[in-house]
Amino acid sequence: MTKIAAALLAAAAAFATPAFAQEPVSATLQVDSGSIMTSSGGEYASANSGQVLAAGQKVMVNAGSSGFLAYGNGCKIKLDQPGVYTVPSECNAIPGKTGGSSAMNAGIIAISALVAAGVIENEDKTPNGPLSTGIRHF
């Protein structure tokens, strides 16, 4: 069983490390129509499609303009109403999708597989006793 424990610890360490060493969140701006401007705290400047924006930056959508913010996990946030938006650190626009969860899911699957392998490996090492002592079997 010590081999399994060592494998579980190694898998946990491999998948825990990315959670602590996350890169800064960024989104890519896609301008569909009109004029969209961005600001990092100073003056607003015209933005172009493909521009990478960091979490916390401001996006101004003018009347008649539209676009979206695309995140690395495939999630997109529509920008189709006039106003000023702040680029969020996570994209929760698509139900069931959150930023950074794929590494956690992979870790859970890997650890579950290791536990199942350990149970299967040790299954034949369990001593078999009588089915029961007080029930008659036909």
Secondary structure, DSSP 8 states (H G I E B T S, - for coil): -HHHHHHHHHHHHHHHHHHHS----EEEEEEEES-EEEESSS--EE--TT-EEETT-EEEE-TT-EEEEEETTS-EEEE-SSEEEE--SS---STT--TTHHHHHHHHHHHHHHHHHHHHHHGGGS----S-SSS---
